[in-house]
């Protein structure tokens, strides 16, 4: 590829980048959803939560997540929007310190330790920059491979945190609301601590009735590969 063509392509890429930034400034930013799963046990409401974008996941782990709760056992009158409910902050999560990570790995059995080590490797690499010099012949391929790698890392972290409570706790992706009272209906929502400029953050509310289940039902998780996506 000759130099003039490279310059033209570079100019087009720069123009596209500027237009994208301008569009994000002038119009609505892309949305990142923070989703939650939860259950009620004799310990309280056990929850785990995951932003669906890896950048926001990294930011939330590093800066913490804010957990809010609204009691709707008796629904307030005149409420036409869930965000108008009287939410109260109940906690803010944070990842483990190095000493806590080391203690967790020391006391964990072999199976849990493997999962914890994977989570710790991800935590240690969050701030490492990736990429390098852009090669016009291989650039698109390299970008696609990097995206696939990041998606795979995200998948591993989320799956580990779902099946391994210790991993979720260590990354600040879990919380147990021990103040939840039985026979109540609560709505929880999770926000990131701080402002993330690249995305509009949507805190998807999660409602739960605090009644203990009579039996535990085991559910298998199936992964269905699609066109550049994974479904569960």
C-alpha positions as CSV (number, residue, x, y, z in Angstrom):
1,X,0.0,0.0,0.0
2,X,1.6,3.3,-1.1
3,X,2.1,6.3,1.3
4,X,-0.6,8.5,-0.3
5,X,-3.3,5.8,0.2
6,X,-2.2,5.3,3.8
7,X,-2.5,9.1,4.4
8,X,-6.0,9.1,2.9
9,X,-7.1,6.1,5.0
10,X,-5.6,7.8,8.1
11,X,-7.5,11.0,7.3
12,X,-10.8,9.1,6.9
13,X,-10.2,7.3,10.2
14,X,-9.5,10.5,12.0
15,X,-12.5,12.2,10.5
16,X,-14.7,9.2,11.6
17,X,-13.3,9.4,15.1
18,X,-13.9,13.1,15.4
19,X,-17.5,12.7,14.1
20,X,-18.1,9.8,16.6
21,X,-16.8,12.0,19.5
22,X,-18.9,14.9,18.3
23,X,-22.0,12.7,18.0
24,X,-21.6,11.3,21.5
25,X,-21.3,14.9,22.7
26,X,-24.3,16.2,20.9
27,X,-26.5,13.1,21.1
28,X,-27.2,10.4,23.6
29,X,-24.3,8.3,24.6
30,X,-24.4,4.5,24.2
31,X,-26.0,2.7,27.1
32,X,-24.4,0.3,29.6
33,X,-26.8,-1.7,31.7
34,X,-26.0,-2.8,35.3
35,X,-27.8,-6.0,35.8
36,X,-28.4,-7.8,39.1
37,X,-29.3,-11.3,40.3
38,X,-30.3,-11.9,43.9
39,X,-31.9,-14.4,46.3
40,X,-33.2,-14.3,49.8
41,X,-31.7,-16.7,52.4
42,X,-31.5,-16.8,56.2
43,X,-28.4,-14.5,55.9
44,X,-30.3,-11.8,54.0
45,X,-30.6,-10.7,50.4
46,X,-27.5,-12.1,48.5
47,X,-26.9,-10.2,45.3
48,X,-24.4,-10.0,42.5
49,X,-24.2,-7.4,39.8
50,X,-22.5,-6.9,36.5
51,X,-22.3,-4.0,34.0
52,X,-22.6,-5.4,30.5
53,X,-19.6,-3.4,29.1
54,X,-16.1,-4.4,30.1
55,X,-14.9,-0.8,30.4
56,X,-17.7,0.0,32.9
57,X,-17.0,-3.3,34.7
58,X,-13.3,-2.2,35.1
59,X,-14.3,1.3,36.3
60,X,-16.8,-0.1,38.8
61,X,-14.5,-2.6,40.3
62,X,-11.8,0.1,40.7
63,X,-14.1,2.9,42.0
64,X,-16.8,0.9,43.7
65,X,-20.5,0.2,43.3
66,X,-23.2,2.0,45.2
67,X,-26.2,-0.2,46.3
68,X,-29.6,1.4,46.9
69,X,-32.8,-0.1,48.2
70,X,-36.5,0.9,48.2
71,X,-39.1,-0.8,50.4
72,X,-42.3,-1.2,48.3
73,X,-44.1,-3.6,50.6
74,X,-46.7,-0.8,50.8
75,X,-46.3,1.0,47.5
76,X,-46.3,4.9,47.9
77,X,-49.1,6.6,46.1
78,X,-48.5,8.7,43.0
79,X,-45.4,6.8,41.9
80,X,-45.4,6.4,38.1
81,X,-41.6,5.8,37.7
82,X,-39.4,3.3,39.5
83,X,-36.7,5.9,39.8
84,X,-39.0,8.1,41.8
85,X,-39.2,5.6,44.6
86,X,-37.6,6.5,47.9
87,X,-34.3,4.7,47.4
88,X,-31.8,4.7,50.2
89,X,-28.1,4.0,50.0
90,X,-27.2,0.9,52.0
91,X,-23.6,0.3,51.1
92,X,-20.7,1.0,48.7
93,X,-18.5,-2.0,47.6
94,X,-14.8,-2.0,47.0
95,X,-12.4,-4.7,45.8
96,X,-10.1,-6.6,48.3
97,X,-6.7,-5.1,49.3
98,X,-3.6,-7.1,48.4
99,X,-3.6,-8.5,52.0
100,X,-7.2,-9.7,51.7
101,X,-6.5,-11.3,48.3
102,X,-3.5,-13.2,49.8
103,X,-5.5,-14.3,52.8
104,X,-8.3,-15.5,50.6
105,X,-6.0,-17.6,48.4
106,X,-4.3,-19.0,51.5
107,X,-7.4,-20.3,53.1
108,X,-9.2,-21.4,49.9
109,X,-9.4,-25.0,48.8
110,X,-7.8,-26.1,45.5
111,X,-10.9,-25.5,43.3
112,X,-11.8,-22.1,44.8
113,X,-8.1,-21.1,44.6
114,X,-8.1,-21.6,40.8
115,X,-11.1,-19.3,40.4
116,X,-9.7,-16.7,42.8
117,X,-6.3,-16.7,40.9
118,X,-8.1,-16.1,37.6
119,X,-10.0,-13.2,39.2
120,X,-6.9,-11.8,40.7
121,X,-5.0,-11.9,37.3
122,X,-7.9,-10.0,35.8
123,X,-7.8,-7.4,38.6
124,X,-4.1,-6.9,38.3
125,X,-4.3,-6.4,34.5
126,X,-7.2,-3.9,34.4
127,X,-5.1,-0.8,34.2
128,X,-2.6,-2.3,31.7
129,X,-2.9,-0.6,28.3
130,X,-3.2,-2.8,25.3
131,X,-2.4,-2.3,21.6
132,X,0.5,-0.5,20.0
133,X,1.6,0.7,16.6
134,X,-1.2,0.5,14.1
135,X,-0.5,-1.5,10.9
136,X,-2.8,-0.7,8.0
137,X,-2.6,-4.2,6.5
138,X,-3.1,-6.0,9.8
139,X,-4.9,-3.3,11.8
140,X,-8.5,-4.4,11.4
141,X,-7.6,-8.0,12.2
142,X,-5.6,-6.9,15.2
143,X,-8.5,-4.8,16.5
144,X,-10.9,-7.7,16.0
145,X,-8.6,-10.1,17.9
146,X,-8.2,-7.6,20.7
147,X,-12.0,-7.2,21.0
148,X,-12.4,-11.0,21.1
149,X,-9.8,-11.3,23.8
150,X,-11.5,-8.6,25.9
151,X,-14.9,-10.3,25.4
152,X,-13.4,-13.6,26.6
153,X,-11.8,-11.9,29.6
154,X,-15.2,-10.4,30.5
155,X,-16.9,-13.7,30.1
156,X,-14.4,-15.5,32.4
157,X,-14.7,-12.8,35.1
158,X,-18.5,-12.8,35.1
159,X,-18.8,-16.6,35.0
160,X,-16.3,-16.9,37.9
161,X,-18.2,-14.3,39.9
162,X,-21.5,-16.1,39.3
163,X,-20.3,-19.5,40.4
164,X,-17.7,-18.4,43.0
165,X,-18.9,-16.2,45.8
166,X,-15.4,-15.6,47.0
167,X,-14.4,-14.2,43.5
168,X,-17.5,-11.9,43.5
169,X,-16.7,-10.6,47.0
170,X,-13.1,-10.0,46.2
171,X,-13.9,-7.9,43.1
172,X,-16.7,-6.0,44.8
173,X,-19.3,-7.5,42.6
174,X,-21.4,-9.0,45.4
175,X,-23.2,-7.8,48.6
176,X,-25.4,-9.4,51.2
177,X,-28.1,-7.1,52.7
178,X,-28.3,-8.4,56.2
179,X,-30.7,-5.6,57.2
180,X,-33.4,-7.0,54.9
181,X,-36.5,-8.0,56.9
182,X,-38.6,-11.1,56.1
183,X,-42.0,-10.8,54.3
184,X,-41.0,-7.5,52.6
185,X,-40.9,-6.5,48.9
186,X,-37.7,-4.6,48.0
187,X,-36.4,-3.0,44.9
188,X,-32.6,-2.8,44.6
189,X,-30.5,-0.9,42.1
190,X,-26.7,-0.5,41.6
191,X,-24.8,2.5,40.4
192,X,-21.1,3.0,39.8
193,X,-19.3,5.4,42.2
194,X,-18.2,8.3,40.0
195,X,-19.0,9.5,36.5
196,X,-18.1,7.3,33.5
197,X,-18.1,9.6,30.5
198,X,-18.1,7.1,27.6
199,X,-21.5,5.5,28.5
200,X,-24.9,6.4,29.8
201,X,-25.3,4.1,32.8
202,X,-28.7,2.4,33.3
203,X,-29.2,0.8,36.7
204,X,-31.7,-1.9,36.0
205,X,-33.9,-2.3,39.1
206,X,-34.3,-5.7,40.7
207,X,-37.4,-6.6,42.8
208,X,-37.4,-9.4,45.4
209,X,-39.8,-10.7,48.0
210,X,-38.0,-11.8,51.2
211,X,-39.5,-15.2,51.5
212,X,-37.2,-18.2,51.8
213,X,-37.4,-20.8,49.1
214,X,-38.4,-24.2,50.4
215,X,-35.9,-26.0,48.2
216,X,-32.8,-25.1,46.2
217,X,-33.1,-25.7,42.5
218,X,-29.9,-26.3,40.6
219,X,-29.8,-24.8,37.1
220,X,-27.2,-25.5,34.4
221,X,-25.9,-22.7,32.4
222,X,-25.6,-23.2,28.6
223,X,-23.6,-21.0,26.3
224,X,-24.9,-20.6,22.8
225,X,-22.3,-19.1,20.3
226,X,-23.7,-16.7,17.7
227,X,-22.5,-14.1,15.2
228,X,-19.9,-12.3,17.3
229,X,-22.0,-12.7,20.4
230,X,-22.6,-15.2,23.2
231,X,-26.0,-16.0,24.7
232,X,-26.7,-17.7,28.1
